[in-house]
Amino acid sequence: MEVNTGTELQSFSSRYNSEQACMEAVIAMKWPNGFVCPRCAHTRCSRLTSRHILLFECGKCKHQTSALVGTIFEGTHLPLLKWFNALELFLLEDGISAMRLSKVIRVTYKTAWLMLHKIRHAALEFDAQELLCGDVKVNSDLYGRNPSRLQFSHPYASAVVAGCTVTESGEPEQVKIRLVPHKRGDGKRANRLELAAFINGHVDVRTSAVESFPLAYRLYAPLRKVVREAWESLKSTYVALGLKHLQAYLNEYTVRRSLRRPGAEETMRQKLLRMCVAIPAIPYRRLIARQPNQPLAAAA
């Protein structure tokens, strides 16, 4: 798919056009009320600007730290400007593939792949902390199956549980989609126990009115449409996705959908940066060891 990245990056580049501007944005996000020593909580510090990486030395305990510690940028050998470009491209309506990103920001495919997975992980860990609450609908659905075709099973269709909060008009607002372990290609859907596991793990049941739709012929239509849109979007960008990382891509879609909601365009970049600063980078070994089928309440 051809992506017009030049237009998308134009407004971004005007705000963060230097390494210093990117670093100051990270510092402001990490310490919005000023420096706080991670060791003794003292608030006065000195900047050590003679080093390759900007360090802060606590005025009390002399502990030295960087604003990048505990973020997805910690330990990176790439300029922050490339990371900020990747964040902007991550927010494209249909996202961006690692192959395309590698060409746009001029890094290797492996580096681009790892960058995108680190961004996904941060966004998803942050999103997992926000439970669905209020008026909640939950579907037992299939991802990867075209509902317009008369076929009861598809070799790549995977059972999913999809949940959402709804607006007063009945439209899905916050959405979560979770794969059901060991149900792919046979047309089977989540059963009532698996729906209950999703609700217990991803819905604030104390403050919510939850309605479940376990039957294939009686699903909540607006939410079913979102699952179909997720399939179309991911298919157009990534063509084919293996089961091992499919959950991460589904989470990417729902997080991006939330960030790009109407009226949120001005804040979506700051929200994504906040996620990337708040969540430590996922280690490469943990990423490649990720299991393809995780429990419904733990998949993130």
VODO-59846 format. One line per field, with one value per residue (C-alpha): residue number from 1; residue in one letter; x, y, z. Coordinates in Angstrom, 2 decimals. Last residue first. Example, Ala and Ser with C-alpha at 12.3 -4.5 7.8 and 13.67 -1.06 7.14 Angstrom:
% residues 2
lumdo = c(2	1)
rolo = c(S	A)
east = c(13.67	12.30)
north = c(-1.06	-4.50)
up = c(7.14	7.80)
***
This chain:
% residues 300
lumdo = c(300	299	298	297	296	295	294	293	292	291	290	289	288	287	286	285	284	283	282	281	280	279	278	277	276	275	274	273	272	271	270	269	268	267	266	265	264	263	262	261	260	259	258	257	256	255	254	253	252	251	250	249	248	247	246	245	244	243	242	241	240	239	238	237	236	235	234	233	232	231	230	229	228	227	226	225	224	223	222	221	220	219	218	217	216	215	214	213	212	211	210	209	208	207	206	205	204	203	202	201	200	199	198	197	196	195	194	193	192	191	190	189	188	187	186	185	184	183	182	181	180	179	178	177	176	175	174	173	172	171	170	169	168	167	166	165	164	163	162	161	160	159	158	157	156	155	154	153	152	151	150	149	148	147	146	145	144	143	142	141	140	139	138	137	136	135	134	133	132	131	130	129	128	127	126	125	124	123	122	121	120	119	118	117	116	115	114	113	112	111	110	109	108	107	106	105	104	103	102	101	100	99	98	97	96	95	94	93	92	91	90	89	88	87	86	85	84	83	82	81	80	79	78	77	76	75	74	73	72	71	70	69	68	67	66	65	64	63	62	61	60	59	58	57	56	55	54	53	52	51	50	49	48	47	46	45	44	43	42	41	40	39	38	37	36	35	34	33	32	31	30	29	28	27	26	25	24	23	22	21	20	19	18	17	16	15	14	13	12	11	10	9	8	7	6	5	4	3	2	1)
rolo = c(A	A	A	A	L	P	Q	N	P	Q	R	A	I	L	R	R	Y	P	I	A	P	I	A	V	C	M	R	L	L	K	Q	R	M	T	E	E	A	G	P	R	R	L	S	R	R	V	T	Y	E	N	L	Y	A	Q	L	H	K	L	G	L	A	V	Y	T	S	K	L	S	E	W	A	E	R	V	V	K	R	L	P	A	Y	L	R	Y	A	L	P	F	S	E	V	A	S	T	R	V	D	V	H	G	N	I	F	A	A	L	E	L	R	N	A	R	K	G	D	G	R	K	H	P	V	L	R	I	K	V	Q	E	P	E	G	S	E	T	V	T	C	G	A	V	V	A	S	A	Y	P	H	S	F	Q	L	R	S	P	N	R	G	Y	L	D	S	N	V	K	V	D	G	C	L	L	E	Q	A	D	F	E	L	A	A	H	R	I	K	H	L	M	L	W	A	T	K	Y	T	V	R	I	V	K	S	L	R	M	A	S	I	G	D	E	L	L	F	L	E	L	A	N	F	W	K	L	L	P	L	H	T	G	E	F	I	T	G	V	L	A	S	T	Q	H	K	C	K	G	C	E	F	L	L	I	H	R	S	T	L	R	S	C	R	T	H	A	C	R	P	C	V	F	G	N	P	W	K	M	A	I	V	A	E	M	C	A	Q	E	S	N	Y	R	S	S	F	S	Q	L	E	T	G	T	N	V	E	M)
east = c(-1.95	-3.49	-3.83	-7.60	-8.15	-5.31	-2.43	-2.16	0.75	3.34	5.84	9.43	10.36	9.19	10.71	14.09	13.83	13.14	9.88	10.68	9.53	6.03	5.34	7.37	5.87	2.35	2.82	4.11	0.91	-1.24	0.75	0.32	-3.41	-4.09	-4.89	-6.63	-8.91	-12.11	-13.17	-11.41	-7.84	-6.36	-9.13	-8.75	-4.98	-5.46	-7.94	-5.68	-2.52	-4.35	-5.28	-1.66	-0.36	-2.90	-1.70	1.91	2.22	-0.77	1.05	-0.14	-0.62	-1.14	0.36	-1.24	-4.40	-4.96	-4.64	-7.28	-9.72	-9.48	-9.91	-12.89	-14.53	-13.98	-15.44	-18.51	-19.17	-19.21	-21.89	-23.91	-24.11	-24.26	-27.30	-26.67	-23.31	-24.65	-22.65	-23.86	-23.15	-24.67	-22.74	-24.02	-20.84	-19.61	-18.75	-18.02	-15.03	-14.46	-11.22	-10.27	-13.60	-15.43	-12.90	-13.06	-16.89	-16.84	-14.49	-16.88	-19.81	-18.14	-15.87	-16.42	-15.77	-15.45	-12.65	-9.88	-8.65	-9.71	-6.68	-6.77	-9.54	-8.07	-8.94	-10.49	-10.93	-12.92	-13.50	-16.31	-18.71	-21.85	-25.17	-26.35	-25.68	-22.14	-21.08	-18.32	-16.79	-15.98	-14.74	-14.07	-12.20	-12.26	-9.76	-10.47	-7.37	-8.63	-12.17	-15.32	-19.08	-18.88	-21.54	-19.52	-20.68	-19.38	-15.77	-13.81	-10.53	-11.65	-14.61	-17.03	-18.33	-19.51	-19.45	-21.39	-20.64	-22.69	-20.44	-16.90	-14.24	-11.02	-8.11	-4.87	-4.71	-4.43	-1.09	0.28	-1.08	0.45	3.83	3.78	2.73	5.53	8.06	6.66	6.98	10.59	11.48	10.13	11.87	15.18	14.78	13.90	17.04	16.77	16.11	13.13	10.84	12.39	12.39	8.86	7.59	9.09	7.96	4.39	2.49	-0.74	-4.13	-5.23	-1.64	-0.82	2.18	3.59	3.75	5.37	7.92	8.86	9.31	11.60	13.67	14.02	15.09	18.31	18.89	21.22	18.38	19.19	16.00	13.66	10.71	10.78	12.09	15.28	15.00	14.89	18.41	19.79	22.68	22.48	24.26	22.26	21.15	21.51	20.49	22.49	20.53	22.05	21.81	23.22	26.49	27.88	29.02	25.51	25.36	22.24	22.18	19.37	16.84	13.65	14.76	12.72	15.57	16.32	14.13	15.13	12.21	12.74	9.97	6.19	5.70	8.64	8.42	6.35	8.45	11.66	10.39	9.43	12.80	14.52	12.53	13.32	17.00	17.15	15.78	12.69	10.03	7.17	7.55	8.44	5.11	3.10	4.87	4.98	1.55	2.09	5.39	4.13	1.74	1.47	1.33	0.00)
north = c(-7.55	-10.93	-11.62	-11.89	-13.89	-16.31	-16.13	-17.99	-16.98	-17.05	-14.20	-15.46	-12.93	-10.05	-11.34	-11.69	-8.19	-6.59	-4.58	-0.91	0.68	2.25	5.85	7.63	5.69	6.09	9.84	10.06	8.40	10.81	13.82	12.72	12.09	15.51	17.70	14.93	14.02	15.66	12.62	9.50	9.07	7.97	5.40	3.95	3.86	1.86	-0.50	-1.10	-1.59	-4.07	-6.11	-5.90	-7.15	-9.98	-11.08	-11.43	-15.23	-15.88	-14.74	-11.69	-11.40	-8.26	-5.86	-2.57	-3.57	-6.66	-4.64	-2.15	-4.72	-6.94	-4.00	-2.79	-6.23	-6.13	-2.60	-3.75	-6.49	-3.74	-1.80	-5.03	-6.33	-10.01	-12.24	-14.78	-15.85	-16.27	-15.21	-11.58	-10.25	-7.14	-5.49	-2.62	-1.27	0.32	-2.75	-4.88	-2.77	-4.68	-6.14	-9.18	-10.28	-9.51	-11.43	-14.44	-14.34	-14.41	-17.38	-19.18	-18.38	-19.92	-18.10	-19.06	-22.15	-21.78	-24.35	-22.09	-20.81	-21.53	-22.43	-19.39	-16.80	-13.62	-10.36	-7.21	-4.09	-1.01	2.41	4.17	1.87	3.68	3.29	6.91	7.56	6.33	2.74	1.02	-1.86	-5.54	-8.00	-11.66	-13.31	-16.62	-16.69	-17.00	-18.21	-21.52	-20.12	-21.66	-21.43	-19.92	-17.84	-14.73	-11.31	-12.05	-12.08	-14.03	-12.79	-12.15	-14.18	-13.00	-13.61	-10.07	-7.92	-4.66	-2.25	0.70	2.14	0.84	-0.78	-1.06	1.33	-0.24	-2.42	0.75	1.66	-1.83	-1.67	1.67	0.67	-2.71	-1.22	1.38	-1.34	-3.49	-0.60	0.05	-3.64	-3.95	-0.72	-2.00	-5.37	-3.67	-1.57	2.20	4.99	6.85	6.29	3.06	1.27	2.50	0.88	-2.49	-2.23	-1.68	1.54	2.32	2.28	5.81	6.95	7.15	4.81	7.26	9.98	7.69	6.54	10.15	10.72	7.70	8.95	12.35	10.59	9.62	5.88	4.02	3.29	2.24	3.74	5.04	2.86	4.69	3.70	5.72	8.18	11.26	10.33	9.71	10.62	10.18	13.00	12.31	15.92	18.01	15.08	14.89	14.99	13.49	14.45	11.61	12.24	13.78	17.38	18.56	17.44	19.19	19.90	18.93	20.08	18.14	15.50	12.29	10.19	7.58	8.53	12.20	14.43	17.05	19.55	19.53	17.76	15.41	12.58	14.51	17.67	15.64	13.70	16.94	18.47	15.47	15.83	19.55	18.84	16.23	18.74	19.40	18.51	20.96	21.76	18.15	16.95	19.26	17.93	14.29	13.30	15.16	13.41	10.01	9.57	5.83	3.42	0.00)
up = c(25.88	26.44	30.15	30.69	27.52	28.27	25.78	22.49	20.26	23.08	23.18	23.02	20.32	22.52	25.73	24.08	22.58	25.96	26.16	26.62	29.87	29.99	31.08	28.39	25.48	26.86	27.32	23.73	22.51	24.51	23.28	19.67	20.13	21.69	18.69	16.75	19.65	18.37	16.37	17.74	16.52	19.85	20.36	16.87	17.41	20.60	18.90	15.91	17.96	20.18	17.12	15.98	19.34	19.33	15.88	17.09	17.21	14.94	11.83	9.96	6.21	4.11	6.73	5.73	3.84	5.99	9.19	8.03	6.61	9.71	12.08	10.03	10.40	14.16	14.23	12.27	14.82	17.44	15.57	15.02	18.59	17.73	17.32	14.57	15.96	19.50	22.57	22.73	26.22	27.83	30.64	32.79	34.33	37.55	39.62	36.54	35.56	32.33	30.93	32.97	34.45	31.19	29.11	31.42	31.31	27.51	27.69	30.05	27.76	24.73	22.30	18.69	16.62	12.85	12.65	11.38	14.72	18.28	20.39	22.69	22.08	20.63	22.39	20.95	23.12	22.12	23.71	21.83	19.99	18.70	20.54	20.18	23.87	23.31	23.77	25.71	23.85	23.98	21.38	22.13	19.31	17.43	14.60	10.88	9.01	7.59	7.11	8.47	7.95	4.49	2.79	2.03	3.26	6.77	5.48	8.08	9.50	13.08	14.38	17.06	20.59	21.30	24.47	24.95	27.81	29.12	31.79	32.15	30.00	31.98	31.46	32.71	29.60	27.50	29.06	28.50	24.96	24.07	25.46	23.71	20.39	20.52	21.32	18.50	16.06	17.04	16.80	13.26	12.20	13.59	11.88	8.57	8.75	9.23	6.76	8.29	5.29	4.01	7.36	8.01	4.81	5.68	9.30	8.13	8.80	10.60	8.89	9.86	10.33	14.04	13.82	11.28	13.93	16.46	13.87	13.11	16.84	17.01	14.09	15.80	18.98	17.20	17.25	19.59	22.01	25.56	27.00	24.28	25.31	28.64	32.08	31.70	28.79	31.04	32.08	35.54	37.79	41.56	43.38	46.59	47.16	44.00	41.83	38.62	35.36	32.23	28.55	26.47	24.59	27.78	28.21	29.00	32.61	33.85	37.56	39.88	42.44	43.13	45.63	45.35	46.86	44.15	41.18	41.62	40.66	37.94	37.24	37.35	34.01	34.71	32.18	29.62	29.85	29.63	26.59	24.81	25.70	24.13	20.92	20.65	21.31	18.56	16.09	13.98	16.51	15.98	12.26	11.57	12.95	10.71	7.61	8.67	7.33	4.07	3.41	4.49	1.59	2.02	-0.91	0.00)
***
